[in-house]
Amino acid sequence: MRQFKFVLIVSLIWSFSPNLLAKKHCAPLLEKLHHVQSLQRNGYSVQEGIRLRKREDAARERWWQCEKGSRKKKTKKIKKPTKHKNSNLSKALNNVNGVKNKDVNVVTPFQSSEAIVIKSKYQGDKQQAWLKYYQQPEGCIKPKNLSVFAACIEDKQAQRGILSSTIKLNNLIKI
């Protein structure tokens, strides 16, 4: 019975200790994954988001391989020597590009001989009435998201409808 307990204890210690060692070994990888995820929670641009997503995927993959124990040993990457056959050609192209940039005349992006016509919803007296009537909400000056923008457009349309009905009533009263 004592031998059985001894064998059982030794086998349990032997079977669990590699897992514990592996967990400790994988802790820095898990820390790195958590760090990248915390960076993702902060504000970032589109390109930064793509770069963070790639970093998170790579960190998660490394951590998961470490946890599962299927991680392969890193091998050194051997760089293959590149041949520089076209070095003279690339120098010539660089010189041509440099000359091109200096000699090109800068042209304005918009050229038109016709008059620019901007039409608004109202013309003349109605437009003046609209400008006096419409009060843009403070949040609609520079909306930060689509829902605020949509609410601003709906508010503007509602106010336009109210003004149109008011103008129609005034025209009916005048007649």
HUGIRA-V531133 format. One line per field, one symbol per residue. phi: phi as a letter, one per 20 degrees, with the letter a starting at -180 (. if undefined). psi: psi as a letter, one per 20 degrees, with the letter a starting at -180 (. if undefined). burial: I if it has 16 or more other ideal C-beta (glycine too) atoms within 10 Angstrom, else O. Layout:
phi: ???
psi: ???
burial: ???
This chain:
phi: .ffffffffffffffefffffffffegffffffffffffffefbefffffffffffffffffffffffndfeffdfeeeefeedfefffffffffffffgffefffdffccbeefeddddfdcmffffffffffdffffefcfebffffffffffffffffffffffffffffff
psi: ghgggggggghgghhhhhgghhghhighhhggghghhhhhhrqrrghhggghgggggggggggghggijjpqqpqppppppqpmhkhhghgghggghggghhippppqioppiqqppoprhqqchhgggghhgpopqhiignphrhhggghggggghghggggghgggghhhhh.
burial: OOOOOOOOOOOOOOOOOOOOOOOOOIOOIIOIIOOIOOOOOOOOOOOOOOOIOOIIOOIIOIIOOIIOOOIOOOOOOOOOOOOOOOOOOOOOOOOOOOOOOOOOOOOOOOOOOOOOOOOOOIOOOOOOOIOOOOOOOOOOOOOOOOOOOOOIOOIOOOOOOOIOOOIOOOOOOOO
